[in-house]
Amino acid sequence: MTRQLTHEQIDRFHDDGFLVVAELVPAAELPTLRQAYDELIDTGAAAGDRMLGGITRQVMRPGESHPVFADNPALATGIAIAQQLLGEPVQRAFDMLIYKPPGHPHETPWHQDASYSELPFAPAGAAVPLGALQFWVALDDVDTENGCMHFVPRRQHRLLQ
């Protein structure tokens, strides 16, 4: 699915530092992604399976362990959108799944995902790579009550000062 962004969306991204894209992947494709996610979580067969801080399960680079995560509509659309936002060819550098079951007792603390710009983690104080984009795709319904993603508008402008 090729998604063409409007000039307003591109401007909003550059102003706010993020963009909400409704239906990054068609709803009909979600069952395939959910099934692949469940297979990796249930079998523990992913090479990059680990517990972040000992409390939240992550699967690092699931595309290396399951073909659905190596190539899927969300990934293709994300790359097309990234190219429009950055105005140049882009490549996928990293992917991750997070498993937080219902009733998980721990909130994910506020953080900058820039720590993932180097593996296993960027050192404290490392510069935020402004030429990198990240996409968050919720496979479950999310809202403010159950843990949707929050962003701080225009924060990237303060990082450049």
N, C-alpha and C positions, 0 to 999 in steps of 0.2 A: 504494500500500500504506500503510494507516494503522497506525502503530505506537503502541500505548498503553504508556507507561512505568509501572512500578510506583512506589509511594511510596518503596520502598527505592532504586530507581535514581535517582530525583530527589534524595533525600537524599545519596546517594553522590556525585552530581555536585556538589552544593553544598559537600560536605565536601572532596572531592579536587580539584575544579576540572576534571575531565574524566570522561567516561563511555565505556566500550567498548560498542558496540552491535553484536552479532553479526548479520551479514547485513543491513546497512543497505539494500541493494538485493538483490532475489531473484537467485539464481545464474543463472536463465534470462535475466536482463536484461544480465548482464555482457558477453556477446558483442557486443551492440549498442554498449555504451560503449567496449569495446576497439576495435571497428572504427572508430568515430568518432575515437577517440584516434589510431589509426594513420593515418587519413586526414589529420588535421591535422599530425601529425609528418612523414609521408612527403611531403606536398605543400608544406609550409612556407607554407600559405595563410592562416594565422591573422594577424590584424592585430597582435596583441600578442606576437608571437614575439621572444624575446630570449635572450641568454646571461647568466645570473646570475654575476657575478664572472668572466665569460669562460670558465666551465667547465661549468656546468649549464644545460641548455636549459629555459626556461619559456615557456609560452604563457599570457599574461595575458588574462583575460576570454574564454575560449574560447566561451562562449555567444553572443558577438557574431559568431563566425566559423563556427559549426556548429550546426544546429538541435537535434541530440541533446543538446548541452550547455546549450542554452537552456531545455529542459524534459525532465526524465527522472525515473524513479522515485527515484533517490538524492536528487535535489534536493527532490522533493515530500516524501519521508520526513524529510529533514533539517529542512525548514521546520516540519513537524508536531512533530517532537521538540523543536526550539528553542522553539516556542510553549509546550510543556508545561514545559520547564525554566525559562523566563523568566516564564511566567504572563501573557504579553501577546502581541499580534500582532507578527510579525517580518517583515522583508523581506530579500531577498537583496541583498548589497552588493558582493560580489566573488567571483570564481572564478579558478582557476588550474590548469594542468596542469604537471607536471614530468616531464621525460624524462631518465632516467639509465639508459643501456643496460647490459647485462651487462658486467662488467669495468670499469666506470667507475672511474677511479683516485682519485676524490676523495670523501671522506665529507662529508655536509652537517654543518656545525658546529652545536653547540647554539645555539639562538637562541629569541627570543620572536617569535611571528608578529605581535605588535603593530606591528611596523614597517610592516605592510600596512594599518594603520588609516587612513592618509592616502596618497594617491598623488602622485608615484611612491613615496615612503617617508615615514614619520613622522620628524621630527627626533629626533636622539639625546636621550634623557632624557624623551621624551613619555610622558604617563601611559598606562597600559594600559587600553584601553576594556573595562571589565568587563561591559558590557551587550552585548557582541558574542560570538558563538559561531562556531566553525570546525569543519568536518567534514573528515576525511581519509578518502578512499576509495581503497584499493589495488586497482588493476586486475590486478595480478599477485600471486601468492602471496608473502607476506612472513613472515619470521621473524627472530630475533635474528642469524642468520648473514648474511642478505642485506639487512638494512636496514629493519626495521620501525620504526615511529614509537615514540618513548619520551616519557613524560610524567613530570613531577615532581609527585607528589601534594601537595596543600595549599599549593603555592607561591603561589597567589593571595592567601592570607591574609597572607603576609609582605609582599606588594606594597601592601596596604591600611594597613600600619602607618606 
